[in-house]
Amino acid sequence: MRIIFSIGIILTLLFASLVTAAQPEPAGVKTYLRHEFSESFPLLLKEAEAGNIDSAFYLGLSYNEGSGTNINNVEAARWFKVAADAGHLIAPFEYGTLLDHGYGVERDQGVAKIWFNRGMERIDKVKELAWGGDGIAQVTLSVVFSGRYEQSMKNAEEDIFWSRKAYEQGFPQGFHHYAIDLFRKDEANIEEAYRILLTHSKTGFVWSMYYAYLLCRYDSDKPVPGCEEETKDFMQMAADKGFTPAKIYLVKQKAKKIGDDKEQVTALINKLEAIDLLQDSGGEAAFRMGVFYYNNKAVFDQQKALNMMLKAHKEGYKKAALYLGIMYEYGLGVEADGEKGFEFYLEAAKNKQRWAARKVGVSYEKGRGVEKDTTKSKEWYLKALVSGDKKAQDALISLRWMWPTEKHISYLFFIPGDALVYFSYHVFKEWDVTHEDYGTMFPGFLSIVLYLVGLLILKELN
């Protein structure tokens, strides 16, 4: 029945696009753009069902962001696809995003990429709309230039230029996009970004409420005065409207306080399960359930933890890989399988998950699930050390690649190449390299040169 309905809507929209190519902006869209969401939603619903392409798209937006209604990503995905199939320029990006995250639809990053590519094929037309003052086109260009859809398009200046354009003309999504871009460009802008979000939160826009709450509690030397009181209800309000990131955030915060109270832990698991059943969290809800079963004494269950982690991994949630590596290596909830454990460790390390690099190093050093290889173990321990994993330092000392002294570190090494590799790291250690992303291994040109020279010497000696 739903398929027949969708086909009917698509045919109606296609016909409408041919017959009324120059149709005026629908009343529902106009009302939405004035931030009058409670009035815009019923108008958009009526217009979309009557076959208006723009209204179908903005109805999808309304369901997606909770504008004038509670969030319903299943309906958002349905209307985005209807609009995309009818030729709407922006809908392929929005529908692809839901597919990419698994919000309201089964997660499928391959199909999401197809939809992103379909949108990018007509990016010149999107630019024309943006220069003509179309707010959603401007926001879309901002996301395009963030590298979200295609890494080669990444351009920070273009990103903030278009989000600012959307914000200046008052487009609803422009507020939180510009505020976050402003903050990312320079954290000194935290108060200005917060004020933009706070102002827009008064319209009930969940993204602005969510980010205002988080920005207020950002670990900053200059917190925004009075913001905690101003935003104290925002996260709960966003969750009450069905906003999945807010719901999961509240569960995580509650989990930090309840300890091993079985009744409360079970209640939180039930909340996460309800989110997970909506296919609305891209695997994060399943991952959080797995963490409860893995770590919490009140509900400790290795089999359930494994099942949840496998589900989260299948849905594309990257953090599950490290847990799965541990569980397969040590046989927690499953028969021990060193090779499978190593595969998960390697996947987690390539995704730059903290501590995973050291696990790969241990696997190579001990020959667990992979052929023993001291050289590779050193390489992975080095990556772990640079990522801020201090335990990797002990591993390198045990391999006699570093010598302990009173300060625990010495720059005496057996091979000049080793010395250069480590010297290149410690030249800039005052940068306090503790990022999860060890892909930016050594800040500074000098350290990079020394590192490469050291590796070349090692290669020749080996």
N, C-alpha and C positions, 0 to 999 in steps of 0.2 A: 504493500500500500504506500509506504514511504517512498519507494523507488518511483512509482507511478506519479506521486505528487511532485517529486523533485524534477522528473522529466517534464511534467506539465509546466512547472515554474520556469525551467530553463527555456522551453519553447516560447513561452509567453514573453520572457525577457529578450530573447533573440528577435522576436517579431517587433517588440517595442523599440529595440535599438535601431531597426531598419526603418520603421515608420516615423519615429519621433527623434531623429538624430539630434535635433536642436531643442529638445524639450527643456523647459525652464527647471530650475533647481526645485526639487520637491519640498513641500512644507516641512516634512519630517527632518530633512537634512538641514534646512535653514534653522529650525528650532534647536537641533543638536549643536550646531555651530554657535548658537547663542548660549550654550551651556545650560539650557532648560531641559534637562534630561527626563524629568518625570513627564513632561508634555511631549517630548520628541519620540519616546519609545512607542506608544500606541500608534502614532502617525506613521512611523517607519514600518511597523508591522503591517498596517493596512496597505501602505503603498507598495511594499515588497511583494505581498501576496497578490497585488494587482499587476505586478510585472515590471516595476521600476528598478533598473539596474543599480543606480546609486543608492536607493533606499535599501535594497537587499544587502549591499556592502555595509552601509552604516548600521543596519540592524545587526549584522555580524559583529561589528565593533561594539555595539551596545551590550550584546550578550557577553562578549569577550572581556569587557572592562567593567561591567556592572553599571552602565549608565542608564538610569531609569528603570532598572530591573536587577534582580540578583544575577550573578555571573552564572552562565551556563555554556561551557565550552563545547558541548555536543551540538547545541543549536548554533553557536558561533561558527563552528566548522562547517555545518550544513549550509548556512547562508553565505559564508565566504566562498565555498565551492560553487554554489549556484551562481554567484556574481562572477567568479573566475571563468566558469564555463561559458558565461554569456559575454565575455570579452572585457570585463572591467580591468583596468590597467594595474591597480594596486592589489586587488584580491589575491592573485597568485602568491604574493609575498606573505600575506597574512595567513592564508591557508597552509602554505609551506611551513610557516613558523609553528603552527599547531601540530603539524605532522612531525616536525623536527623534535619537538619536546614531548609529544604524546599527550597533549592537552585536548581532551574531548574526542580524540581518535586514537586508534592504535598507532604507536610510534613506528615510523618508517622513515629513516633519514635518507634512504635512497630515493624514495618517491618525493620527499621534501625537496631534495636537490633538483629534481626535474621541474617542480613548480617554481623554485627560485630561478632556474635558468629561463623558464618561460617568461617570468617577469623581467629578467635582465635583457631579454631579446628586444624589449620595447622600452628600454630605459631612456632613450632619447625623447620619447613621447611623455614619459614621466617628468623629465626635465622641463619640457615645454609647459606642462601644467604647473610645475613648481614656480617657474619664472612668471607665470601668469597669476600667481597668488594662491594656488590651491594648497591648503594646509596639509592634507594627508599626503600629497605628493612631496611636500617639503620634508615632512617627518620621514617618509620612506627614503628620500635621498640621504638624510642624515644617517639612517641605519645602513644604507648601502655603503656610505663612505666610512662607516665604523668598521667595515670589513666583514660584517655579519653574514652576508650572502656570498661574497666573493673576496678572498683575502687580497687579491691584487688591486682592488678598488679602495683599499684603506687609505684615508687621507684625513688626518685629525682636523685640519683647518676647514675643509669642506664640511666635515661632520658637524662641527659647532656652528658654522655659517648657516646651514639649513635648519638646524634645530632652533637657532635664534630667530630666523625668519618666521618659523611656525609659531614661536612664542610671541613675537612682537605683534602678530596679527590676531593673537588670541585663540589659535586653534587648540582644542582641549589636550591632545596628546603632546603638543609642543611644550607645555609647561614642564612636565617631568623629564622629558628628553633634554631640554635645554639646561635645566637645573643640574642634572647629573653630568652632562657634558662640561658645564661651567666648573663644577667641583673637580672633575677628573683633570681638567686642564691645569688647575691651580687650587690646591686644598685651602689656600687662603681665602677662597671665595665661599667658604662653607656657610657663612651667615647669609650672603646674598642668595645662594642656592636654596637654603632652608626657607627663606622668606617667600620665594617664588612658589615653593611647594606648599607652604602653609596657606598662602592666599588661595591657591587652586583647590586645596583640600576642602574648602568651605562649600564647594559645589558637590561634594560627595564622590569625587573622582578617586577610585581606590588606589591607582598607581601613585598619585601624589600623596595620599595619606600614608601609604606604605613607606615611600622613600623619605618623607618628612620625619616619620618616627625613627627610621634607621639613621638618618643623617644627624638628628638630634643626639643620638647615642653613639655617634662615631667617636673613636678614641682620638680626641683632638686636644692640643694645648690651649685652644681658645674655644671652649664650648659656647654654644649660643645661649645667652641669658634667658632663663624662663621657658626654654623650649620643652622641657620634660613635662611641665604642667600643661602646656598648650597641646601636646600631642599624646597625652597619657591614654586616651581612648581610641586613638587612630588604628592601631593594629587590630584590636578587637572588632572595631567597626568594619574594617576591610574583610576580616575573617567572616563576620556575620553576613556579608554580602556574597560570600562564596569564593573569595579570593584565595586560591590555593597556597601561594607563597606565605601569606599571612597566617593561614591555618597551620602550616607546618612550622613556621617560626614560633608560634605560641606553644605548640607541643614541645618543641626543643627547649624553650625557656622553662616550661613546667617540669620537664624531665630533669633539669639541673637541680630542682628543689625537693623532689619527692623521695629521693633515695630508694629504699627497697620496699616501699609500701605497696603490697601486691594489688590491692583494690585500685589504687590510683594509677599504677603502671598499666594494669589491664584496661582501664578506662582510656588511657592515652593510646594504647595499641588499637583499641576499637575505633578511635577517631581516625587514626592513620589508615586503618583498613577501609573505612568509609571513603576516605580520599582516594585510596588506591583502586577501589571498585569503580570509581568514576573515570578511571584512566586519565587522571587529571594532574599527575605530578611528575611525569617523565621518569618514574622509577624511584624518586626520592622517598615517597611514603613507604614503599616496600623496604628500602634501605634502612630507614629509621626503625621499622619494625624489627628488622634483622639485628640492628644494634641493641635493641631492648633484649631480645632473646639471647644475644651473645654476652652482654655485659651485666645485665641486671639479675641479681641473685633471686629476686622474687619470682621471676618468670623464666629463669635460665633453661634453655632448651636448644641444644646444638643442632638438632635436626631441623627445627623450625627456623633457626637462624640461617642455616645453609639454604633452605628453600627460599627464604625471603631475599637473601643475597643473590641467588641465582636468578630470581625473578627481576630484581632491580638491574642486574647486569644485562639481562635479555632486553630490558626496556631502555638500555643505553646509559644507565647511571654509572659514571666512571669510578666513583669512590668504592663501589662494591668489589672491584678487582683485587685490592689489597687484602680485604677480609677473606675472599675466596682463596687467595694464595696461601694464607695462614691455615685455613681450615683443611685444604687439600694436603698441604705439607705434613701437618700433624694429625690428620685423620679425625677431625672434629665434626661429628655428624655424618661422616662419610669414610669409606676405606681410604687410608693414606695413599696418596698418589703424588710422589715427588715431581714427576714430569709436568703434571697438570698444575701443581702448585707453582712451579717455576714459570710456566706460561702466563699465569695470572700476575705473578710478581713483575714479569717483564712488561706486560701490558700496562700495569699500574705505573711503572717507572717511566715508560714512554709517554704516559699521560701526565708526567711530572707530579705524581702524587708523592707527598713527602714520606720519607722513610722507605719507600719502595726500592729506591736505588741501592740502599744498604742491603736489603733482602736479596736483590739480584747478586750483589757482591758476595754475600755469604754463600749463596747457591753455587757460584763459580769456585769459591775458595774450598768448600767442603765437597763439591761434586754431588750436590743434592738435586736430583731431577735433571741434571745436565752434566756434560763431561767436565771434569775438573780443569780449570784454566786460571792460573794465578795472575797472569797478565790482565785478563778481562776483569778479574775480581778487583784488582787495583784500580782499573779505570772506573768501575762502578762505585767503589768506595770514595774515589776522588769526587765524582759527581754528587754523591751523598753529602760529603763534607762541605762542598761549596753551597749546597742547598740549605745548609744550616743544621744538618744532622750530626751532632757532636759525637755520637757513638761511633761514627765512621772513623774518627781519629784514632780511637782505641784499636779498631780493626787494622788500620794501617800500621800502627806501632807493633801489633802482634805479628804482622807480616814482615817486620824489620824494614819497613819502608820509611818509617819515621822513628826517631829515637826520643824516648822520654827524658826530660831533665827536670829541674826544679819547677820550671814553668810548664812542664808536661809536653812541650814541643821543642825540638831542636832542628836546626837547619843543616845538620850533618847527614849526608846521604851517601850511599855506596856509588851511585851513578850520577854524573853531572846532569843528565837529562831529568832525573828525578828532582834534583835540586831546583832546576829552572821551573819545572812544573809547579812545585810548591812555592817557590819564591814569587812566581807570578800571582799566586793566590794571596800571599801575605803582604805583597806590596800595597794592596788596596783593601786589607782586611778591616781598616777603619770605616769602610762603607757599611759594615755590619750586614754582611750578606746572609740573610736569614729568610729569603723568599722561598715560597713553595715552588716557584718556577725557576729551576736551575738552568733553564735554557739561556738566560742572560748570565753566563758563568762568571766572567771577569770584567767588571766595569773598568774602562780605561784602555787606551791604545797600547800603552807600554806593557801592561800585564798580558794582553792578548798575544803580542809579539813574543814575549818570553815563554808563554805557554806553548805556542806552536813550535818554537825552536826546541824546547824541551822534549816535546813529542817526537820531533824529527830525530833527535839524538837517540831517544829510546828505541825508535823504529830501526835505526841503523845497528844498534847494539843487539837487538833481538833477532 
